[in-house]
Amino acid sequence: MINLRKGISAERLAASLLESLGYEILEKRKTIEIEGVEAAEVDIIAKSSSGEIYAVEVKAGRASVTDVRQAYTNAQILGMKPLLICKGFVDKAAEATVKKLGVKYILLPEFFLVSPEDISRIVSESITDVLLAFESINTSNINPDDVKILRALAFSNSINEALHRTGLRRRKFNRKLEVLRRKGVFPLKIYSFPYLKLQSLYVLRRLEEERLLRDLNEKLSSLSEGILKARRKMARLESFKAVVFDVDGVLTEVDSIWQYIHEKLGTMDKALENKRKFERGEISYEEWAYLDVALWKGISRRKLEEILSGVKLRRGSKTLIKRLRRMGLEVIAISAGLDIVAQKICSELGITHFVSNTLVIDDDVVTGEVRVEVGYRNKDEVLRKICSKLGISTQECIAVGDSEVDVPMFKVSGLSILFNPKSTDIIKYADVVVYSKSIKIIADIIEGIIGSLNK
C-alpha cells in the first residue's frame, strides 16, 4: 500500500470514495438546464445503498457558504438530496449553513491509502476522460471574441500574460472562460493554465482544419459547377483548336512583371502613385504604362536581363504545353506585361503566337517609352486578331487567366479557365476555377474536355 497525495482530481477521488462507501455512481458532470439555458453543473449523481439519489458537489479544498448553498440549490432543482464532499469548511458560518440546510457532507482526508491497482485504474480512467473530452469539443458556437481568448491562452506562457494580451481583468476573463466551458470548448472543469493552453491550441487547430475543409469544399463545388458549365458549352461546339494564356501569374511565378521590376529598381513608391491615379480615373492605361516605364529610363538592357533572370516558369508549364501540342492544339500567349519577359517565357516554352507591350530599348538602354498593344480591357480584340491570322474563331479557343484583365477574352472564348484567381469578383466570368501550385492540372482538365467531345 502507498500514500497518494494531491495530484489526481478531487472529483475522481470522490467517486472512488463514494463507491467504497457503497454508493453507485449514476452520472458525472450532469448539466442543469433552466428553460433551455445551461444554469449549472453537478459533479456526480450517486445512489446510496438504501436507494436515495444524491446530487454531489465536490470541492478539492475547504467549502464556503456559497459552496454549501450551491450544493443545496442544485439538489433542489433536480429533486435529489444534497451531498457535499470537501476537506472541511472555511469558517463556522459554512459549517452552520450545512447543518441548517440539512446538507449531508463527507470530509476528504489529506491522504488516501490506495493500492497500485487502484492508482492504475484511476489514472487510466482520468486519461480516458481527458481524451474523450478533447474529442467532444464543440466548435460550432465559437465567435471572434472567443477566438481572441483562445489565442491569448494558446500563445502565452502564463495566465498573467494571457490577461495582458486580452486587456481584461481577472474576473471578467474568468467569466469568458466559463462561457467557453458552457459552449463545450472547455468540457472539463479544470482551470490550470497548462490545461487551458493545451486545450486552446487544440481548439484553434480544429478551427483551422474546419476552415480549410470548408474552403476545399467550396473550391470543389466551384470546380464542379464550372465543369457543368463547360459541358453545356461543349454541347454547342465540335472541338477546340487553341488555348490562349495570360503570362504573368499564369505561365510564370511572378504575378506582375511591372511590380517585379519596380521592386528590384526601387521605384515602387512612384509606381504606386501612378497606380492610384489610374484607379481614380485620372489617367488612362496607356498613360499609366508610359509613366511607369519613364521611371526606368537609362537602365541598361544587361541590368534588366539580370533582374528578369529571377522570373521563373510556373511549375508544370513545360509539361502542360507539350501535352496541349500532343492534343493538336495551337498555343497562344497574350500579356499585358512586357515583351522582354513574354519573349523569354514563350521562347522557353516554344510558343510562337504571342502579343505583349513593347518596352523600347535603343543602344541597349531603356528609352523610357513603351508601345501599348495589350491594355487593361482589350484582350478580346487582341485575341480576335490572332484568331483571324490562324483562321479560327475565338469560340474555338480555351482562355486561361487569373485577373480581371483576362475577363474580356473570357467573354469571347469558347471556354474560360480561371487559374488561382487574384480576386473572387471575377469567378462569375469563368467556366472552370482551378487552385493549384502546378499549372499542368490545366492539361488534365482540357484533356478531359477534348475526350468528352470526341465520344
C-alpha positions, 0 to 999 in steps of 0.5 A: 500500500502507498500514500497518494497525495494531491495530484489526481482530481478531487472529483475522481477521488470522490467517486472512488470514495463514494463507491467504497462507501457503497454508493453507485455512481449514476452520472458525472458532470450532469448539466442543469438546464433552466428553460433551455439555458445551461444554469449549472453543473453537478459533479456526480449523481450517486445512489446510496445503498438504501436507494436515495439519489444524491446530487454531489458537489465536490470541492478539492479544498475547504467549502464556503457558504456559497459552496454549501448553498450551491450544493443545496440549490442544485439538489433542489432543482433536480429533486435529489438530496444534497451531498457535499464532499470537501476537506472541511469548511472555511469558517463556522458560518459554512459549517452552520449553513450545512447543518441548517440546510440539512446538507449531508457532507463527507470530509476528504482526508489529506491522504488516501491509502490506495493500492497500485491497482487502484492508482492504475485504474484511476489514472487510466480512467482520468486519461480516458476522460481527458481524451474523450473530452478533447474529442467532444469539443464543440466548435460550432458556437465559437465567435471572434471574441472567443477566438481572441481568448483562445489565442491569448491562452494558446500563445502565452506562457502564463495566465498573467500574460494571457490577461495582458494580451486580452486587456481584461481583468481577472474576473471578467476573463474568468467569466469568458472562460466559463462561457467557453466551458458552457459552449463545450470548448472547455468540457472539463472543469479544470482551470490550470493554465497548462490545461487551458493552453493545451486545450486552446491550441487544440481548439484553434487547430480544429478551427483551422482544419474546419476552415480549410475543409470548408474552403476545399469544399467550396473550391470543389463545388466551384470546380464542379459547377464550372465543369457543368458549365463547360459541358453545356458549352461543349454541347454547342461546339465540335472541338477546340483548336487553341488555348490562349494564356495570360503570362504573368501569374499564369505561365510564370511565378511572378504575378506582375512583371511591372511590380517585379521590376519596380521592386528590384529598381526601387521605384515602387513608391512612384509606381504606386502613385501612378497606380492610384491615379489610374484607379481614380480615373485620372489617367488612362492605361496607356498613360499609366504604362508610359509613366511607369516605364519613364521611371526606368529610363537609362537602365541598361538592357544587361541590368534588366536581363539580370533582374528578369533572370529571377522570373521563373516558369510556373511549375508544370508549364513545360509539361502542360504545353507539350501535352496541349501540342500532343492534343493538336492544339495551337498555343497562344500567349497574350500579356499585358506585361512586357515583351522582354519577359513574354519573349523569354517565357514563350521562347522557353516554352516554344510558343510562337503566337504571342502579343505583349507591350513593347518596352523600347530599348535603343543602344541597349538602354531603356528609352523610357517609352513603351508601345501599348498593344495589350491594355487593361480591357482589350484582350478580346480584340487582341485575341480576335486578331490572332484568331483571324491570322490562324483562321479560327474563331475565338469560340474555338479557343480555351482562355486561361487567366487569373485577373480581371484583365483576362475577363474580356477574352473570357467573354469571347472564348469558347471556354474560360479557365480561371487559374488561382484567381487574384480576386473572387469578383471575377469567378462569375466570368469563368467556366472552370476555377482551378487552385493549384501550385502546378499549372499542368492540372490545366492539361488534365482538365482540357484533356478531359474536355477534348475526350468528352467531345470526341465520344 
